[in-house]
Structures are given as structure tokens and as C-alpha cells.
């Protein structure tokens, strides 16, 4: 009985993880095709912060 519940829960988590991974792959392809046109690719990603330690 507890084994059945555990297996069912594992299947739900596995399905959710696969859906999440597939969603990430599709979103990257769409953004990559439309997002890079006309932008300078030599610059870093917008919004990426560079953390520096204070000196002094």
C-alpha cells in the first residue's frame, strides 16, 4: 500500500520534471531565434551582475 503511493508520487514528479525540461528547451529556441537579431553578441547577457569585493 505504501509502495503504491510512493510509486505513484514518483511518476508524478518524473512527469513534472520532464514537462519542465521540455518547456525550457522550447523557450530557449524561441528566444534564441528572435532575441539575437540586431543585438551585439559580444556583450554579456543583459541584467547579469558583476560582483566585486570592496577594497579598503
C-alpha positions in Angstrom: 0.0 0.0 0.0 2.7 2.5 0.9 4.7 1.2 -2.0 1.9 2.0 -4.4 1.6 5.6 -3.1 5.4 6.0 -3.4 5.4 4.7 -7.0 2.5 7.0 -7.9 4.2 10.0 -6.4 7.5 9.2 -8.2 5.6 9.0 -11.5 4.0 12.4 -10.9 7.4 14.0 -10.1 9.0 12.4 -13.1 6.3 13.7 -15.4 6.5 17.2 -14.0 10.3 17.2 -14.4 10.1 16.1 -18.0 7.5 18.8 -18.7 9.7 21.4 -17.1 12.8 20.3 -19.1 10.8 20.3 -22.4 9.4 23.8 -21.7 12.9 25.1 -21.0 14.2 23.7 -24.3 11.4 25.2 -26.4 11.7 28.6 -24.7 15.4 28.8 -25.4 14.9 28.1 -29.1 12.3 30.8 -29.5 14.3 33.4 -27.6 17.5 32.5 -29.4 16.0 33.0 -32.8 14.2 36.3 -32.2 16.2 37.7 -29.3 19.7 37.9 -31.0 18.7 39.6 -34.2 20.1 43.2 -34.2 21.9 42.8 -30.9 25.6 42.9 -30.3 26.5 39.3 -29.2 29.9 40.3 -27.9 28.4 41.9 -24.8 27.3 39.9 -21.8 23.8 39.0 -21.0 21.6 42.0 -20.0 21.0 42.1 -16.3 23.9 39.9 -15.4 25.6 41.5 -12.4 29.3 41.5 -11.8 30.1 41.2 -8.1 33.2 42.9 -6.8 34.7 42.9 -3.4 35.3 46.3 -1.8 38.9 47.3 -1.5 39.5 49.3 1.6 
